C-alpha cells in the first residue's frame, strides 16, 4: 500500500511538472504569436503605405494580393483586383506576359517598361520590377510598379527641346554659310576683280617705263598687288570654300592641310574612311570650320611640326580627330595656350553639344595633344545628285 501511495505521488508530481511546462510553452507561444502578429501588422502597414504599387500573382496571372497604392493608382478596390488577372490591368495580352514571368524565375528581378490600365481605361507608363518569391505549393511572383508619367513627360520635353535646338543650330549654320558665301562673292566680284585689273595696268606701265627707277617702283607695286590678290583669294576661300560644296568634307579638309603645309611648314596629313557623300550640308559646314580651327590651333598655338587628321564615319556616328606633336597643355585648366584657342575649343564644344555631340581632349604639357569631335549623324537616303541640288538651294 505504501509503495502504491509513493508511486501515486510521483505521478502527481510528474503531472504537475508537465502542466507547468505546458503552461510555460503556451505562454511562450502566445508571446511569440503576438510578436509575430505585430511584425506581420508592421510589414502589412509598410506594404500598404509604400509609394509604389505592389502586386503578387501566380504563374497563371491571378492576382493574389495588392497594396493600397495599387488600388489608388488603378482606381479599383482591393476585392475587385483580387478577382482579376494581371493582363486585365496592362496593355499586354496574357500570352505576352508569360515570357517575362518565366524570365523572372531565372533572372530576378526583371524590369519591364510598359503601360498600366486604370479602371476608367486611361493608361499610364510604368516601370515594373518582377521577382519570384519562394512559396509552396505554387510559384508566386511579386511585381513593384512605379508610375513614370512625369519622368516620361520630362524625357519627351527634353527630346523635343534637343530636336528644336538641333534645328536652330542647323538654321544658324546655314545662315552663316549663306552670309559667308555672299561676302566671298562680293570679294571675288569687286575687290578681287578690281585688283586684277590694277595688276594688269601696272604690268603694262612697267613695260612702258624706260628708267630703271620706274621699273623698280612698278615691280614693287606688282608684288604688293599680287600679295593682296593672294590674300583676297585666301579670305574668299576661308569664307566659303567651294570645294566643300562640290567635293565634300574630306576634300575640303585636305585643301586646308595642303595650304597649311605650303605656307606654315608643318607636315599636315589627312586620312578619311566611310561614306561622306551623304553628309547633311549643315553638319559638313560645322565640322569643316571646327576642324580647320583645330588645325590652326596646332600650328599657331602649339607650334606643332606634325599634324595628323583622321576623319571616320561609321553608320550614324562621325568622328574627327586632330593629333599634333606640339607643346601640349593641361586639358582641365582654362589658362592653356591662348585666349583665342581656349575660346575656340569652348565654342566648338558648345556647338557640338547642341547637336548631341562632344569634344574630347587628351593632352599633356610637352607631349602633344589629341582632340576628337564626335557627333551622331542621321542617315541620309538622298542620292548625291539630289544632295548637291539641296545644298545649292539651301545656300541661295
C-alpha positions in Angstrom: 0.0 0.0 0.0 2.8 2.4 1.0 4.5 1.6 -2.3 1.3 2.4 -4.2 1.0 5.8 -2.5 4.6 6.6 -3.3 4.0 5.8 -7.0 0.9 7.9 -6.9 2.7 10.9 -5.5 5.4 10.5 -8.2 2.8 10.5 -10.9 1.1 13.6 -9.4 4.5 15.5 -9.3 5.2 14.5 -12.9 1.8 15.7 -13.9 2.4 19.0 -12.2 5.7 19.4 -13.9 4.1 18.6 -17.2 1.3 21.1 -16.6 3.8 23.8 -15.6 5.9 23.1 -18.7 2.8 23.2 -20.9 1.7 26.5 -19.3 5.1 27.9 -19.9 5.1 26.7 -23.5 1.6 28.1 -24.1 2.7 31.4 -22.6 5.8 31.5 -24.8 3.8 30.5 -27.9 1.3 33.2 -27.1 4.0 35.8 -26.7 5.7 34.7 -29.9 2.3 34.7 -31.7 1.7 38.3 -30.5 5.2 39.3 -31.6 4.7 37.6 -35.0 1.3 39.3 -35.4 2.8 42.7 -34.6 5.6 42.1 -37.1 3.1 41.0 -39.7 1.0 44.0 -39.0 4.0 46.3 -39.3 5.0 44.7 -42.6 1.4 45.0 -43.8 1.4 48.7 -43.0 4.7 49.2 -44.8 3.3 47.2 -47.7 0.1 49.2 -47.9 1.8 52.6 -47.4 4.6 52.0 -50.0 4.6 54.7 -52.6 4.8 52.2 -55.4 2.1 49.8 -56.4 2.8 46.3 -55.3 1.1 43.1 -56.7 1.6 39.4 -56.0 0.3 36.9 -58.5 0.7 33.3 -59.5 2.1 31.9 -62.7 -1.4 31.8 -64.2 -1.7 35.6 -63.8 -4.2 35.5 -61.0 -3.7 38.5 -58.7 -3.2 37.2 -55.1 -2.6 40.4 -53.2 -2.2 44.2 -53.7 -1.4 47.2 -51.6 -3.2 50.5 -51.2 -1.1 52.3 -53.7 -2.1 49.7 -56.3 -5.8 50.3 -55.6 -5.4 54.1 -55.6 -3.3 54.2 -58.9 -5.7 51.9 -60.7 -9.0 53.1 -59.2 -10.0 49.6 -58.1 -10.9 48.3 -54.7 -8.8 45.5 -53.2 -11.6 42.9 -53.7 -12.0 43.9 -57.3 -8.3 43.5 -58.1 -8.2 40.1 -56.3 -10.8 38.8 -58.7 -8.8 39.9 -61.7 -5.8 38.8 -63.8 -2.7 40.8 -64.5 -3.3 41.2 -68.2 -6.6 43.0 -67.4 -4.6 45.9 -65.9 -1.9 46.1 -68.6 -1.8 46.6 -72.4 -0.2 43.2 -72.9 -2.1 40.0 -73.5 -1.8 37.0 -71.2 0.4 35.2 -73.7 2.7 38.2 -74.0 3.2 38.3 -70.2 4.1 34.6 -69.9 7.7 35.0 -71.2 8.6 37.8 -68.7 7.1 35.6 -65.9 9.3 32.8 -66.9 12.4 35.0 -67.1 11.7 36.4 -63.7 12.2 33.0 -62.2 15.6 32.8 -63.8 16.9 36.4 -63.7 15.4 38.2 -60.7 14.5 41.0 -60.5 13.3 41.5 -64.1 12.5 45.1 -65.1 9.7 45.7 -67.6 8.7 49.0 -69.1 5.0 49.1 -70.1 1.6 50.7 -69.7 -0.9 50.0 -66.9 -4.6 50.5 -67.4 -6.8 52.1 -64.9 -10.5 51.2 -64.2 -11.5 54.3 -66.4 -9.5 52.8 -69.3 -6.9 55.6 -69.0 -3.3 54.1 -69.4 -0.1 55.5 -68.0 3.6 54.4 -68.3 5.0 52.3 -65.5 8.4 50.8 -64.6 7.7 47.3 -63.3 10.2 45.1 -61.4 9.2 41.4 -61.2 10.8 38.8 -59.0 9.9 35.3 -57.9 9.0 34.8 -54.2 9.6 31.3 -52.6 6.2 29.9 -51.8 4.6 26.5 -51.8 2.9 24.8 -53.4 2.8 27.2 -56.4 5.0 29.8 -57.9 4.3 33.4 -56.7 5.6 36.5 -58.4 6.0 39.9 -56.8 5.7 43.0 -59.0 6.5 46.5 -57.9 5.2 49.1 -60.3 6.3 52.8 -60.4 4.3 55.4 -62.2 6.8 57.2 -64.5 4.3 59.6 -66.2 6.2 62.7 -65.1 9.6 61.2 -66.0 8.3 60.2 -69.4 6.8 63.6 -70.0 10.1 65.3 -69.0 12.0 63.0 -71.3 9.7 63.8 -74.2 10.0 67.5 -73.5 13.8 67.2 -73.3 13.9 65.3 -76.6 11.7 67.9 -78.2 13.9 70.7 -76.9 17.0 68.9 -78.2 15.4 68.4 -81.6 14.4 72.1 -81.7 18.0 73.1 -80.6 19.4 70.9 -83.4 17.0 72.6 -85.9 18.1 76.1 -84.7 21.7 75.1 -84.8 21.3 73.9 -88.4 19.5 77.1 -89.3 22.2 79.2 -87.8 24.9 77.2 -89.6 23.2 77.6 -92.9 22.5 81.3 -92.3 26.2 81.8 -91.5 27.2 79.8 -94.6 24.9 81.9 -96.9 26.4 85.1 -95.4 29.9 83.8 -95.9 29.1 82.9 -99.4 27.7 86.3 -100.1 30.8 88.1 -98.7 33.1 85.8 -100.6 31.1 86.5 -103.8 31.4 90.3 -103.1 35.2 90.0 -102.5 35.6 87.9 -105.7 33.4 90.1 -108.0 34.5 93.5 -106.7 37.8 93.8 -104.9 39.3 90.7 -106.5 38.3 91.8 -109.9 39.5 95.4 -109.4 42.8 94.3 -108.1 43.3 92.0 -111.1 42.7 94.9 -113.4 45.1 97.2 -111.4 47.7 94.5 -111.7 47.3 94.3 -115.4 47.6 98.1 -115.8 50.7 98.3 -113.6 52.2 95.5 -115.7 51.7 97.5 -118.8 53.1 100.6 -117.2 56.2 98.6 -116.2 56.7 97.7 -119.9 56.4 101.4 -120.9 58.7 102.7 -118.2 62.2 103.5 -119.6 64.0 104.4 -116.4 65.3 101.8 -114.0 63.8 103.6 -111.1 60.4 103.4 -112.7 60.8 99.7 -113.3 61.8 99.2 -109.6 58.7 101.0 -108.4 56.4 99.2 -110.8 57.9 95.8 -109.8 57.4 96.6 -106.1 53.8 97.7 -106.8 53.2 94.4 -108.8 54.5 92.3 -105.9 52.3 94.2 -103.5 49.2 93.8 -105.7 49.9 90.1 -106.2 50.2 89.6 -102.4 46.9 91.4 -101.9 45.2 89.3 -104.6 46.5 86.2 -102.9 45.2 87.3 -99.5 41.8 88.1 -101.0 41.7 84.7 -102.6 42.6 83.1 -99.3 39.9 85.1 -97.4 37.4 84.2 -100.1 38.3 80.5 -99.7 38.1 80.8 -95.9 34.7 82.4 -96.0 33.1 79.9 -98.4 35.3 77.0 -99.7 33.8 75.9 -103.0 35.5 72.5 -102.6 33.3 71.8 -99.5 30.1 72.1 -101.5 31.5 70.4 -104.7 33.6 67.6 -103.4 32.7 67.1 -99.7 34.2 67.5 -96.3 37.3 65.2 -96.6 38.4 67.1 -99.8 37.9 70.4 -98.1 40.0 69.4 -95.0 42.7 68.1 -97.3 42.8 71.5 -99.0 43.3 73.2 -95.6 46.1 70.8 -94.8 47.8 71.4 -98.2 47.6 75.2 -97.6 49.0 74.8 -94.1 51.8 72.6 -95.3 52.7 75.1 -98.1 52.5 78.3 -96.1 53.2 77.3 -92.4 55.8 74.5 -93.0 54.3 71.9 -90.6 53.6 68.5 -92.1 49.8 68.0 -92.1 48.3 64.7 -93.3 44.7 63.8 -93.7 43.1 60.3 -93.9 39.4 59.5 -94.1 37.2 56.5 -94.1 33.4 55.9 -94.5 30.8 57.4 -96.8 30.9 61.2 -96.6 28.8 61.9 -99.7 25.5 61.8 -97.9 26.6 64.1 -95.0 24.0 66.9 -94.5 25.4 70.2 -95.6 24.8 71.9 -92.2 26.9 69.3 -90.4 29.6 69.4 -93.2 29.9 73.2 -92.7 30.1 72.9 -88.9 32.7 70.2 -89.0 34.7 71.9 -91.6 35.2 75.2 -89.6 35.6 73.2 -86.3 38.4 71.0 -87.8 40.1 74.0 -89.5 40.1 75.8 -86.1 41.8 72.8 -84.5 44.4 72.6 -87.3 45.2 76.3 -87.0 45.4 76.0 -83.1 48.0 73.2 -83.6 50.0 75.4 -85.9 49.7 78.8 -84.2 49.5 78.0 -80.5 51.1 74.6 -80.2 53.9 75.1 -82.6 53.4 71.6 -84.0 55.7 70.1 -86.6 53.5 67.1 -87.4 49.7 67.2 -87.6 47.5 64.2 -88.4 43.8 64.5 -89.1 41.6 61.4 -89.1 38.0 61.5 -90.4 35.9 58.5 -89.7 32.2 57.9 -90.4 30.6 54.7 -89.2 26.8 54.1 -89.6 25.3 57.1 -87.7 28.4 58.3 -85.9 31.0 60.8 -87.1 34.5 61.1 -85.5 37.2 63.6 -86.5 40.5 63.5 -84.6 43.3 66.1 -84.8 46.6 64.9 -83.4 49.7 67.1 -83.1 53.2 66.8 -81.6 53.1 70.4 -80.3 53.6 71.9 -76.8 50.5 70.3 -75.4 48.6 71.6 -72.4 46.6 70.7 -69.3 43.0 70.0 -70.6 41.4 70.7 -67.2 42.7 74.3 -66.9 41.5 77.4 -68.6 44.8 79.1 -69.0 46.4 76.8 -71.6 47.6 78.1 -74.9 45.9 81.5 -75.6 42.6 83.1 -75.0 41.7 82.6 -78.7 42.5 78.9 -78.5 40.5 78.5 -75.3 37.5 80.3 -76.8 37.8 78.2 -79.9 37.6 74.9 -78.0 34.7 76.2 -75.9 32.8 77.4 -79.0 33.3 74.1 -80.7 32.2 72.1 -77.6 29.1 74.2 -77.3 28.1 73.8 -80.9 28.6 70.1 -80.8 26.7 69.8 -77.5 23.7 71.4 -79.2 23.7 68.6 -81.7 24.2 65.8 -79.2 27.9 65.6 -79.8 31.0 66.0 -77.7 34.6 67.3 -77.8 37.2 65.0 -76.3 40.6 66.4 -75.4 43.7 64.4 -74.4 46.9 66.3 -73.8 49.9 66.8 -71.5 52.4 69.6 -71.4 55.3 69.0 -73.9 53.5 65.7 -75.0 51.3 67.0 -77.9 47.6 66.8 -78.0 44.7 64.8 -79.4 41.3 66.5 -79.9 38.3 64.5 -81.1 35.0 65.7 -82.5 32.3 63.1 -82.1 28.8 63.6 -83.4 25.7 61.5 -84.1 24.7 61.9 -87.8 21.2 61.0 -89.1 21.1 58.7 -92.1 20.6 60.4 -95.4 18.9 58.4 -98.1 19.2 61.2 -100.7 21.3 60.5 -103.8 24.5 62.5 -104.4 22.8 64.4 -107.2 19.8 65.3 -105.1 22.1 66.1 -102.2 24.1 68.6 -104.3 20.8 70.3 -105.5 19.6 70.6 -101.9 22.9 72.2 -101.0 22.7 74.7 -103.8 19.1 75.6 -102.9 19.9 76.0 -99.2 22.7 78.4 -99.9 21.0 80.6 -102.4 
